Amino acid sequence: MTKRILVTGAGGPAAINFIKSLRMVKEDSFYIVGTDVNKFHIEVSPVDARYIVPKATAEDYVDKLNEIIEKEEIEMVHPQPDIEVLVIAENRNRINAITRLPKTETIRICQDKQKTAEILKRAGVPVPESIRIKSRDHVEDAFSQLVELCEQEVVWVRAIKGAGSKAALPVKEVEHAIAWMDYWIKMKGLDWSDFMLCEFLPGKEYAWQSIWDNGELITSQARQRLEYLFGHITPSGQTSTPAVAVTVHNDLVNEVATKAVLAIDKEATGIFCVDIKENRDGVPCVTEINAGRFFTTSNFFSEAGVNMPYYHVKLAFGEEIPPLPKYNPIPAGYYWVRVVDGGHKLIREGEFTSKTV
C-alpha cells in the first residue's frame, strides 16, 4: 500500500534529502506532496505534487495544510524547517494527519541554544560555557567573564535561535563582537537578547543523528564534519553543513549525545540530531540539539545502508522496523562528499580513485 506523506520546506536541501531517502526504498511505495513558501525552489524537489503555502507564522498556515491534507489524502506530515516543526507541534491536535514529533516543550527548549545549554549543564552534560546577552552594555562584561573563565582569547558569538551557524563568529576583540551583533540587529532585525557568547571549542566537530520511541533509543550514528559548504567564504570558516563528512565510532560522543537527549526529554520520541564539538581538552561538548527534524545530509546514512527517514516513517505508521544496534550501525570510514551542482558521492576508506603526482 502506498503511504501518502506531506513534507514541508520541500524545496530546501534537508527536505529534498529526506525525500531522496524515501525514494531509495524498494519494498515500500510513497506518494509525496511537498509544500514551500518559495515557488522556485520547490520545482527541484522530487515530489509527486507541489503546493505554495503561507509562512508558518501566518494565521491560516494550519488551515492551508489541512486543505492539502484533505485534498491529497495525506496520512503523515513531516516538517523539516525548524519554524514549521515548532508550529506544527504546537498545533498537532489540529493537524489531520500523523506527525510523530517530540513534545512541544522539548522542541521549544531545543530551539533555544542558551536554554538547552543551561539544562544540559545542570544534568552534567559537557557544554561550552556561555552567557546570554541582555543589552549592548552587557557585551563587554560578558566577554571579559568568558575570557577569564575559559582562559582563552577567542570567544564564539552565536544567535540563540537558527540553523546553519546563523550569526556565528569567532572573535578576539570585544569591539568586533559588538559590531557583529549590531550589524545583525540593524540589518536582520535581531535584538541584543537574541545573542549569546560562548566558549570557543577548537576540536573535532561531530553530528549525531538518532531516532527515538518513548525514551528508548532506536538507533544512532555519528559522523565527523571535515569540510563545510561555502566555509571558505564565511567569516567563521564554517556553515554547519558539511561538504565532506565521515562516519565515526566514538563511545564518548555516543554517551554524551544520549545523555543530552534524555536530559531534555526522558520520554524522547521522534528525531533528535545533536551537534557536538570538542573543547581544548578533547572533551565532546554539546552545542545544540535539533528536535523533530533531520540533519541536512540524512541521505548519507541512508545510502550507507541505515535509512533513518524510512524507519521514522515506519514507526509513525505503527509498523515494525528491522532490528538495529543503538550505536554505530554503519562502519567507520564512510565518506560523504558533496558540492553544489556536482551532486554527492559515498566513498569508503581506501577506495578513493584519485592519484597523487
BAKEMAR-874365 format. One line per field, with one value per residue (C-alpha): residue number from 1; residue in three letters; chain; x, y, z. Coordinates in nm, 4 decimals, padded with zeros to 6 digits. Layout:
seq: [NUM, ...];
type: [ala, ...];
mol: [A, ...];
px: [X, ...];
py: [Y, ...];
pz: [Z, ...];
END
This chain:
seq: [1, 2, 3, 4, 5, 6, 7, 8, 9, 10, 11, 12, 13, 14, 15, 16, 17, 18, 19, 20, 21, 22, 23, 24, 25, 26, 27, 28, 29, 30, 31, 32, 33, 34, 35, 36, 37, 38, 39, 40, 41, 42, 43, 44, 45, 46, 47, 48, 49, 50, 51, 52, 53, 54, 55, 56, 57, 58, 59, 60, 61, 62, 63, 64, 65, 66, 67, 68, 69, 70, 71, 72, 73, 74, 75, 76, 77, 78, 79, 80, 81, 82, 83, 84, 85, 86, 87, 88, 89, 90, 91, 92, 93, 94, 95, 96, 97, 98, 99, 100, 101, 102, 103, 104, 105, 106, 107, 108, 109, 110, 111, 112, 113, 114, 115, 116, 117, 118, 119, 120, 121, 122, 123, 124, 125, 126, 127, 128, 129, 130, 131, 132, 133, 134, 135, 136, 137, 138, 139, 140, 141, 142, 143, 144, 145, 146, 147, 148, 149, 150, 151, 152, 153, 154, 155, 156, 157, 158, 159, 160, 161, 162, 163, 164, 165, 166, 167, 168, 169, 170, 171, 172, 173, 174, 175, 176, 177, 178, 179, 180, 181, 182, 183, 184, 185, 186, 187, 188, 189, 190, 191, 192, 193, 194, 195, 196, 197, 198, 199, 200, 201, 202, 203, 204, 205, 206, 207, 208, 209, 210, 211, 212, 213, 214, 215, 216, 217, 218, 219, 220, 221, 222, 223, 224, 225, 226, 227, 228, 229, 230, 231, 232, 233, 234, 235, 236, 237, 238, 239, 240, 241, 242, 243, 244, 245, 246, 247, 248, 249, 250, 251, 252, 253, 254, 255, 256, 257, 258, 259, 260, 261, 262, 263, 264, 265, 266, 267, 268, 269, 270, 271, 272, 273, 274, 275, 276, 277, 278, 279, 280, 281, 282, 283, 284, 285, 286, 287, 288, 289, 290, 291, 292, 293, 294, 295, 296, 297, 298, 299, 300, 301, 302, 303, 304, 305, 306, 307, 308, 309, 310, 311, 312, 313, 314, 315, 316, 317, 318, 319, 320, 321, 322, 323, 324, 325, 326, 327, 328, 329, 330, 331, 332, 333, 334, 335, 336, 337, 338, 339, 340, 341, 342, 343, 344, 345, 346, 347, 348, 349, 350, 351, 352, 353, 354, 355, 356, 357];
type: [met, thr, lys, arg, ile, leu, val, thr, gly, ala, gly, gly, pro, ala, ala, ile, asn, phe, ile, lys, ser, leu, arg, met, val, lys, glu, asp, ser, phe, tyr, ile, val, gly, thr, asp, val, asn, lys, phe, his, ile, glu, val, ser, pro, val, asp, ala, arg, tyr, ile, val, pro, lys, ala, thr, ala, glu, asp, tyr, val, asp, lys, leu, asn, glu, ile, ile, glu, lys, glu, glu, ile, glu, met, val, his, pro, gln, pro, asp, ile, glu, val, leu, val, ile, ala, glu, asn, arg, asn, arg, ile, asn, ala, ile, thr, arg, leu, pro, lys, thr, glu, thr, ile, arg, ile, cys, gln, asp, lys, gln, lys, thr, ala, glu, ile, leu, lys, arg, ala, gly, val, pro, val, pro, glu, ser, ile, arg, ile, lys, ser, arg, asp, his, val, glu, asp, ala, phe, ser, gln, leu, val, glu, leu, cys, glu, gln, glu, val, val, trp, val, arg, ala, ile, lys, gly, ala, gly, ser, lys, ala, ala, leu, pro, val, lys, glu, val, glu, his, ala, ile, ala, trp, met, asp, tyr, trp, ile, lys, met, lys, gly, leu, asp, trp, ser, asp, phe, met, leu, cys, glu, phe, leu, pro, gly, lys, glu, tyr, ala, trp, gln, ser, ile, trp, asp, asn, gly, glu, leu, ile, thr, ser, gln, ala, arg, gln, arg, leu, glu, tyr, leu, phe, gly, his, ile, thr, pro, ser, gly, gln, thr, ser, thr, pro, ala, val, ala, val, thr, val, his, asn, asp, leu, val, asn, glu, val, ala, thr, lys, ala, val, leu, ala, ile, asp, lys, glu, ala, thr, gly, ile, phe, cys, val, asp, ile, lys, glu, asn, arg, asp, gly, val, pro, cys, val, thr, glu, ile, asn, ala, gly, arg, phe, phe, thr, thr, ser, asn, phe, phe, ser, glu, ala, gly, val, asn, met, pro, tyr, tyr, his, val, lys, leu, ala, phe, gly, glu, glu, ile, pro, pro, leu, pro, lys, tyr, asn, pro, ile, pro, ala, gly, tyr, tyr, trp, val, arg, val, val, asp, gly, gly, his, lys, leu, ile, arg, glu, gly, glu, phe, thr, ser, lys, thr, val];
mol: [A, A, A, A, A, A, A, A, A, A, A, A, A, A, A, A, A, A, A, A, A, A, A, A, A, A, A, A, A, A, A, A, A, A, A, A, A, A, A, A, A, A, A, A, A, A, A, A, A, A, A, A, A, A, A, A, A, A, A, A, A, A, A, A, A, A, A, A, A, A, A, A, A, A, A, A, A, A, A, A, A, A, A, A, A, A, A, A, A, A, A, A, A, A, A, A, A, A, A, A, A, A, A, A, A, A, A, A, A, A, A, A, A, A, A, A, A, A, A, A, A, A, A, A, A, A, A, A, A, A, A, A, A, A, A, A, A, A, A, A, A, A, A, A, A, A, A, A, A, A, A, A, A, A, A, A, A, A, A, A, A, A, A, A, A, A, A, A, A, A, A, A, A, A, A, A, A, A, A, A, A, A, A, A, A, A, A, A, A, A, A, A, A, A, A, A, A, A, A, A, A, A, A, A, A, A, A, A, A, A, A, A, A, A, A, A, A, A, A, A, A, A, A, A, A, A, A, A, A, A, A, A, A, A, A, A, A, A, A, A, A, A, A, A, A, A, A, A, A, A, A, A, A, A, A, A, A, A, A, A, A, A, A, A, A, A, A, A, A, A, A, A, A, A, A, A, A, A, A, A, A, A, A, A, A, A, A, A, A, A, A, A, A, A, A, A, A, A, A, A, A, A, A, A, A, A, A, A, A, A, A, A, A, A, A, A, A, A, A, A, A, A, A, A, A, A, A, A, A, A, A, A, A, A, A, A, A, A, A, A, A, A, A, A, A, A, A, A, A, A, A, A, A, A, A, A, A];
px: [00.0000, 00.1268, 00.1999, 00.0873, 00.3211, 00.3412, 00.6885, 00.7155, 01.0032, 01.0249, 01.2380, 01.5206, 01.8147, 01.7285, 01.3752, 01.4966, 01.7429, 01.4697, 01.2573, 01.5515, 01.5867, 01.2264, 01.2709, 01.5552, 01.3162, 01.2269, 00.9906, 00.7537, 00.5975, 00.5284, 00.3150, 00.4926, 00.3436, 00.5736, 00.4943, 00.7114, 00.6876, 00.9268, 00.7776, 01.1233, 01.2974, 01.0127, 01.0413, 01.3593, 01.2067, 01.1471, 00.7813, 00.4629, 00.2701, 00.3755, 00.1939, 00.2899, 00.1751, 00.1823, 00.4683, 00.4346, 00.3725, 00.0645, -00.2776, -00.4055, -00.0990, -00.2547, -00.5815, -00.3945, -00.2043, -00.5301, -00.6752, -00.3840, -00.4074, -00.7731, -00.7286, -00.4276, -00.5473, -00.2290, -00.1588, 00.1600, 00.3191, 00.6963, 00.8023, 01.1691, 01.2386, 01.2617, 00.9847, 00.7432, 00.8490, 00.7513, 00.4267, 00.3058, 00.3999, 00.2054, -00.0947, -00.0622, -00.4151, -00.5446, -00.3356, -00.5431, -00.2531, 00.0201, 00.3158, 00.5341, 00.7046, 00.8683, 00.6786, 00.6151, 00.8074, 01.1012, 01.1101, 01.0859, 01.3811, 01.5939, 01.5278, 01.6796, 02.0521, 02.1087, 01.8208, 01.9413, 02.2929, 02.1628, 01.9568, 02.2391, 02.4936, 02.2710, 02.2427, 02.6200, 02.6384, 02.9513, 02.8604, 03.0600, 03.0481, 02.8000, 02.6356, 02.3120, 02.3444, 02.0963, 02.1886, 02.4676, 02.6132, 02.6262, 02.8517, 03.1832, 03.1271, 03.0137, 03.3119, 03.5560, 03.3911, 03.4289, 03.7892, 03.8801, 03.6689, 03.7865, 04.1427, 04.1444, 04.1493, 03.8764, 03.5054, 03.2292, 02.9354, 02.6127, 02.2479, 02.0363, 01.7960, 01.8573, 02.0364, 02.3422, 02.5686, 02.3415, 02.5200, 02.8150, 03.1605, 03.4819, 03.6299, 03.9262, 03.8171, 03.5004, 03.4618, 03.4292, 03.1613, 02.9630, 02.9958, 02.8911, 02.5816, 02.4990, 02.5059, 02.2605, 02.0361, 02.0207, 02.0217, 01.8480, 01.6020, 01.7568, 01.7828, 02.0737, 01.8898, 01.8944, 02.2684, 02.4909, 02.8659, 03.0241, 03.3479, 03.5374, 03.5692, 03.8757, 03.8458, 03.6765, 03.3114, 03.0556, 02.6956, 02.4967, 02.1676, 01.9145, 01.5540, 01.3684, 01.0475, 00.9089, 01.2502, 01.4110, 01.6927, 01.6119, 01.9373, 02.2002, 02.5080, 02.7817, 02.9795, 03.2629, 03.2375, 03.5621, 03.4803, 03.1873, 02.9831, 03.0924, 03.3061, 03.5881, 03.3796, 03.2131, 03.3726, 03.3611, 03.5033, 03.2102, 02.8400, 02.7435, 02.6518, 02.9311, 03.0884, 03.2822, 03.1843, 03.2918, 03.1256, 03.2982, 03.2654, 03.3238, 03.1898, 03.2203, 03.0293, 02.7543, 02.7397, 02.7296, 02.4654, 02.2392, 02.2651, 02.1892, 01.8667, 01.7408, 01.8285, 01.5916, 01.3194, 01.3160, 01.0315, 01.2013, 01.0087, 01.0950, 01.4079, 01.6929, 02.0105, 02.2900, 02.5757, 02.8950, 03.2398, 03.5482, 03.6930, 04.0670, 04.0960, 03.9275, 03.6006, 03.2942, 03.0602, 02.7008, 02.6443, 02.2804, 02.0066, 01.7764, 01.4497, 01.1835, 01.3790, 01.6792, 02.0173, 02.0530, 02.2519, 02.0125, 02.0551, 02.4248, 02.3371, 02.0518, 02.2914, 02.5298, 02.2537, 02.0735, 01.7690, 01.6558, 01.3959, 01.2286, 01.2450, 01.0991, 00.8054, 00.7555, 00.7384, 00.4879, 00.2632, 00.2978, 00.4992, 00.7948, 01.1444, 01.4429, 01.6460, 01.9145, 02.2045, 02.1598, 02.5021, 02.7321, 02.5096, 02.7335, 03.1044, 03.3502, 03.5296, 03.2399, 03.2896, 03.0096, 03.1346, 02.9012, 02.9461, 02.6950, 02.5798, 02.8142, 02.5849, 02.7155, 02.9171, 02.9595, 03.3202, 03.4657, 03.8079, 04.0672, 03.8512, 03.9381, 04.0131, 04.2455, 04.6228, 04.8872, 05.1531];
py: [00.0000, 00.3460, 00.5768, 00.9343, 01.1854, 01.5643, 01.7181, 02.0866, 02.3074, 02.0640, 02.2987, 02.3011, 02.0579, 01.8937, 01.8097, 01.7016, 01.4591, 01.3256, 01.2612, 01.1022, 00.8620, 00.7504, 00.7152, 00.4666, 00.2153, -00.0788, -00.2638, 00.0281, 00.2985, 00.6637, 00.9409, 01.2526, 01.6011, 01.8968, 02.2409, 02.5504, 02.9283, 02.9542, 02.8770, 02.8466, 02.6095, 02.3628, 02.2999, 02.0955, 01.8822, 01.5136, 01.5169, 01.3998, 01.7229, 02.0748, 02.3473, 02.7008, 02.7764, 03.0819, 03.1257, 02.9089, 03.2210, 03.3149, 03.2727, 03.0492, 02.8247, 02.5249, 02.5650, 02.5608, 02.2486, 02.0772, 02.1722, 01.9953, 01.7018, 01.6529, 01.7032, 01.4702, 01.2181, 01.2705, 01.0280, 01.1769, 01.5214, 01.5602, 01.9211, 01.9900, 02.3626, 02.4481, 02.7069, 02.4578, 02.1863, 02.4146, 02.5469, 02.2012, 02.0644, 02.3442, 02.2686, 01.8908, 01.8414, 02.0477, 01.8717, 01.5997, 01.3580, 01.1761, 01.3940, 01.1861, 01.4886, 01.5253, 01.7087, 02.0745, 02.1916, 01.9727, 02.1418, 02.4884, 02.4119, 02.2688, 02.5704, 02.7930, 02.7154, 02.9019, 02.7298, 02.3945, 02.4622, 02.5565, 02.2377, 02.0171, 02.1775, 02.1110, 01.7485, 01.7094, 01.7013, 01.8754, 02.2062, 02.5161, 02.7930, 03.0514, 03.3785, 03.5182, 03.8828, 04.1207, 04.4502, 04.6308, 04.7406, 04.3788, 04.2569, 04.3837, 04.2364, 03.9006, 03.8944, 03.9559, 03.6900, 03.4270, 03.5163, 03.4860, 03.1753, 02.9814, 03.1155, 03.1663, 03.4653, 03.3634, 03.3961, 03.2499, 03.4793, 03.2893, 03.3572, 03.1750, 03.0550, 02.9473, 02.6866, 02.6803, 02.8663, 03.1690, 03.4875, 03.2816, 03.4369, 03.3718, 03.6982, 03.8102, 04.1704, 04.2772, 04.5607, 04.3014, 04.1145, 04.4347, 04.5401, 04.1941, 04.1833, 04.5428, 04.4566, 04.1684, 04.3824, 04.6719, 04.4723, 04.1474, 04.2533, 04.0703, 04.2054, 04.2040, 03.9384, 03.7115, 03.6553, 03.4523, 03.4496, 03.1057, 02.9334, 02.8684, 02.4950, 02.4247, 02.0464, 01.7979, 01.8525, 01.5716, 01.5349, 01.2592, 01.1586, 00.9425, 00.8239, 00.7503, 00.5963, 00.6865, 00.7325, 00.4366, 00.4969, 00.3046, 00.3705, 00.6410, 00.7200, 00.9801, 01.1460, 01.3955, 01.7119, 01.7662, 02.0453, 02.2860, 02.4081, 02.7678, 02.7600, 02.9275, 03.2409, 03.2753, 03.4847, 03.1929, 02.9393, 02.7033, 02.6693, 02.3513, 02.1982, 01.9634, 01.9317, 01.6337, 01.4148, 01.0698, 00.8096, 00.7564, 00.5221, 00.7221, 00.5830, 00.9137, 01.1013, 00.8382, 00.8611, 01.2413, 01.2682, 01.0077, 01.1699, 01.5085, 01.3951, 01.2251, 01.5325, 01.7339, 01.4685, 01.1364, 01.0246, 01.1326, 01.0312, 01.1047, 01.2607, 01.4081, 01.5369, 01.6541, 01.8874, 01.8225, 01.9840, 01.9028, 02.1580, 02.2161, 01.9122, 01.6865, 01.6578, 01.6361, 01.9251, 01.9566, 02.2826, 02.2244, 01.9667, 01.9670, 01.8036, 01.6877, 01.7121, 01.5514, 01.6945, 01.8167, 01.5110, 01.2411, 01.0601, 00.9997, 00.7271, 00.6061, 00.5380, 00.3713, 00.1253, 00.2750, 00.4657, 00.6579, 00.8683, 00.5461, 00.3890, 00.7084, 00.6878, 00.3173, 00.3868, 00.6660, 00.4172, 00.1691, -00.0750, -00.2871, -00.1964, -00.4297, -00.4851, -00.2195, -00.1567, 00.1538, 00.2790, 00.2559, 00.0674, 00.1916, 00.1048, 00.3842, 00.5349, 00.6027, 00.9452, 01.1644, 01.4198, 01.6846, 02.0008, 02.2448, 02.1272, 01.8295, 01.6025, 01.3711, 01.0522, 00.7836, 00.6622, 00.4043, 00.4479, 00.3018, 00.3324, 00.6830, 00.6825, 00.9832, 00.9528, 01.1811, 01.3055];
pz: [00.0000, -00.0897, 00.2040, 00.1424, 00.3050, 00.3114, 00.3547, 00.4432, 00.3303, 00.0392, -00.1724, 00.0822, 00.0720, 00.4053, 00.2917, -00.0531, 00.1062, 00.3368, 00.0274, -00.1546, 00.1369, 00.0972, -00.2787, -00.2166, -00.0607, -00.2846, -00.0513, 00.0079, -00.2087, -00.1359, -00.2738, -00.1530, -00.1511, -00.0961, 00.0412, 00.0459, 00.0523, -00.2434, -00.5846, -00.7421, -00.5020, -00.4811, -00.8550, -00.7973, -00.5216, -00.6153, -00.5045, -00.6735, -00.6117, -00.5133, -00.3206, -00.2200, 00.1347, 00.3628, 00.6078, 00.9176, 01.1259, 00.9203, 01.0829, 00.8027, 00.7799, 00.9583, 00.7676, 00.4368, 00.5396, 00.6289, 00.2904, 00.1224, 00.3618, 00.2742, -00.0996, -00.1264, 00.1358, 00.3365, 00.6201, 00.7666, 00.7813, 00.8151, 00.8818, 00.8095, 00.8742, 01.2455, 01.2372, 01.0818, 01.3250, 01.6125, 01.4643, 01.3656, 01.7088, 01.8758, 01.6544, 01.6294, 01.7609, 01.4675, 01.2026, 01.0377, 00.9918, 01.1858, 01.2879, 01.5244, 01.6721, 02.0139, 02.2861, 02.2077, 02.5144, 02.4131, 02.0728, 02.2309, 02.4576, 02.1774, 01.9555, 02.2268, 02.2390, 02.5663, 02.7447, 02.6123, 02.7425, 03.0872, 03.1212, 02.9968, 03.2275, 03.5311, 03.4156, 03.3991, 03.0195, 02.8831, 02.7141, 02.6249, 02.8851, 02.7623, 02.8611, 02.7191, 02.6187, 02.7824, 02.6149, 02.4304, 02.7635, 02.8794, 02.5973, 02.7340, 03.0788, 02.9360, 02.7015, 02.9864, 03.2013, 02.9322, 02.8514, 03.2191, 03.2860, 02.9808, 02.9834, 02.6088, 02.3751, 02.1305, 02.2100, 01.9952, 01.9088, 01.8316, 01.7681, 02.0256, 01.7565, 01.3984, 01.1903, 00.9648, 01.2118, 01.1919, 01.3040, 01.4311, 01.4501, 01.6466, 01.7742, 01.9824, 02.0383, 02.2197, 01.9663, 01.6914, 01.8867, 01.9390, 01.5745, 01.4525, 01.6718, 01.5882, 01.2181, 01.2624, 01.4778, 01.2328, 00.9095, 01.0028, 01.2720, 01.5674, 01.9213, 02.1662, 02.3662, 02.0588, 02.1085, 02.3339, 02.3847, 02.4168, 02.4944, 02.1718, 02.1009, 01.8819, 01.8473, 01.6153, 01.5265, 01.5242, 01.4137, 01.5901, 01.4261, 01.6104, 01.6260, 01.9492, 02.0754, 02.4194, 02.5782, 02.4024, 02.1579, 01.8392, 01.6550, 01.6069, 01.4048, 01.4427, 01.1676, 01.1789, 00.9725, 00.7823, 00.5349, 00.5037, 00.2090, 00.1434, 00.4584, 00.2655, 00.2107, 00.5529, 00.8292, 01.0739, 00.8280, 00.8703, 00.8000, 00.9928, 00.6541, 00.5503, 00.2089, 00.3448, 00.6393, 00.7576, 00.9789, 01.3131, 01.6095, 01.9246, 02.2519, 02.4336, 02.1616, 02.1779, 02.5565, 02.5690, 02.2951, 02.4553, 02.7956, 02.6391, 02.4717, 02.7887, 02.9953, 02.7780, 02.7470, 02.9322, 02.7029, 02.3808, 02.0696, 01.7084, 01.5620, 01.7663, 01.5993, 01.8269, 01.7319, 01.9273, 01.9267, 02.1314, 02.3699, 02.4010, 02.6293, 02.3730, 02.5676, 02.3365, 02.4255, 02.3043, 02.1194, 02.0217, 01.9724, 01.6706, 01.7739, 01.5304, 01.2055, 01.0402, 00.9614, 00.6031, 00.4949, 00.6199, 00.2879, 00.3705, 00.6216, 00.4001, 00.1137, 00.3586, 00.4485, 00.7504, 00.6262, 00.9346, 00.7479, 00.6319, 00.9783, 01.1238, 00.8820, 00.9535, 01.3260, 01.2642, 01.0857, 01.3722, 01.1620, 01.2672, 01.1564, 01.1272, 01.4451, 01.4709, 01.7086, 01.9222, 01.8207, 01.5177, 01.2693, 00.9854, 00.9686, 01.0394, 00.7418, 00.5055, 00.3472, 00.2113, -00.0410, -00.1824, -00.3866, -00.5307, -00.8769, -00.8516, -00.6547, -00.3850, -00.3550, -00.0897, -00.0688, 00.1659, 00.3240, 00.0893, -00.2228, -00.3415, -00.7145, -00.7350, -00.7608, -00.6200, -00.8611];
END
